[in-house]
Amino acid sequence: MQNEDWLARRDGWRPLQEDAREAGDIDYGRVIHSASFRRLQGKTQILNLGDSDFYRTRLTHSLEVAQIAAGAVGVLLRNEPDHPAAQALPERSLIQAIACSHDLGHPPFGHGGEVALNYCMREQGGFEGNGQTLRLLTRLESFSRADGANLTRRTLLGVLKYPASYSTLYNPELTPAMRDGYIRLAALDTRRSAPPKCFLDTEQDVVDWVLAPLTNTDRAAFVAWQARPGRHGRTLHKSLDCSIMDVADDIAYGVHDLEDAIALNLVNERRFREKVTPQHAESFIAAMKLKYPGETNDRYEAMVQALFGDGKDRKRYISRLVHHFLTATRFEDTHDFEAPLLRYRVGLEDLASSFLKALKDFVMEEVIRSATVQQLEFKGQGMVISVFEAFQSDPLRLLPAEQRKNYETAEVGDRAICDYVAGMTDTHLLKTYERLFAPRMGSIFDRL
C-alpha cells in the first residue's frame, strides 16, 4: 500500500502549491467546518435533559474523543516506538478528523431516533447511524460537487467502523415493525427495529473505492462477517485508525458520561459501589499507589468520595481516570492481514479494559436504561416517525424548498426525507413536530 493511495480523494482534488497543510489538516478542517459537525451541538449525549450549559452534547463529546485519540497516538509512540505498528500510526490532525466525524450521522434522540428511522426506511434500505456518517461525508456535505466532504481514503477507512452493508448483515427475522395488540397506541418494537451495525447499501461504491488499495485476500478478510441466530450479523474487523477512535470513544463514554450522570444526580453513590467494586478498579488503584504513594491508604474510597464530592475533586479524579486509560493503550497484532493499517489495532490492557467496561455498564444500566431516559426515548421515537411520515405523505407540499429539490432528484425519494430528518437537531425535530401536529395556531414567522 503506497502512502499516496491512502491520501487520494475520490474526485482527484489536490491542494494548491502554496497550501502548506498536510492531508490530515485539510480533512480535519473540512469536518469541523461542516454543517453536520455544527449540528452536533444540538444533539445531547443522554437525550434532551433540559436547558443547561453543563452536560455534554455530541459536539463536546466528539471534541473530547478527538483529544483522547490524539493523546493515545502520543502514548503509543512514546511507549512502543520500535513496534512495527508505530510507523503506521496516523498524524494528529488525521486521527482528530476521524474522531470528530464518528457521531455525525446519529439522528435526533440518539439510539431511539436511529431505531425509529430504521423502521421508517424498512422497505427502502434501512437506516443506521454509522452508515449515515459515511453517507454524510461522501454524499451530502458541500465541499465538492458530488463527493461530499471529499476526504482522503485513509480518513474514510478510519470512519468505516463496520465494513459490511445493511443488506449483508440484515436478518429478515428482524423486519422492523410495530407491536401488536394496541388499539390507540402505535408502539415500536424496538428489538425488531434496531438496525445491524453496518454501512448503507447506497454507499457500496464508496466502500469499494476506499478498499481498492488492499490485496484481494486482505479485502475479503476485512469485510468478513459472522451470522448470529436471532440477531443481525456482525462485522469482525476494523482498521488501526478506527480502533484508536473506538478506544477513545469508549473512554469518553465511560468516564465523561459518568461525570455528567453524577453531576446531574442521575446516579447515586450506593449503586456505584455495588456495580463498580474495588476488584473492578484494581488497575487504577495500583496506578494511584505508584504515582501518589503518600496520598491515602484507601485508594478506592478516595476515588468514590472524590467522584461524588464537590466539583473540583470530581474533575481531578475524572482527569486521573482518563489518564489511566490512555496510558493503558497498547498495540494488538491480528496476524490476519498483510496491510499494516488492518493487521494492527489498538486496545486496552486487560485490567484497565475490565474497569472501563464496569464504568460503561454502570452508565448504561443506571442512566440509559432508566425509566426516565427510556420514557424520553419512547416519546422521541414517536415524534421522529410522525415527522417522517408527514413528509412522506405529501413531500412536494410539506418539505422545505431545498429538501424538496433533493427529494425530486433523489433515486429514492424516501432516502432524501430520511437524510433531512436524520440531520435535524433535537430542537429542530421538536419544533417541526409542533408545527405539524400541535393544535395551536402556527405562524409563517415561526423559526425552525
PyMOL commands that set and color helices and strands:
alter all, ss='L'
color gray80, all
select helices_A, chain A and resi 3-7+23-32+35-42+58-79+84-88+92-101+110-120+129-140+153-159+166-169+172-174+190-193+201-210+216-222+240-263+269-275+282-291+299-307+311-327+340-343+350-368+371-393+395-398+401-409+413-422+426-437
alter helices_A, ss='H'
color red, helices_A
select strands_A, chain A and resi 225-228+231-235+329-333+344-348
alter strands_A, ss='S'
color yellow, strands_A
deselect
rebuild
show_as cartoon
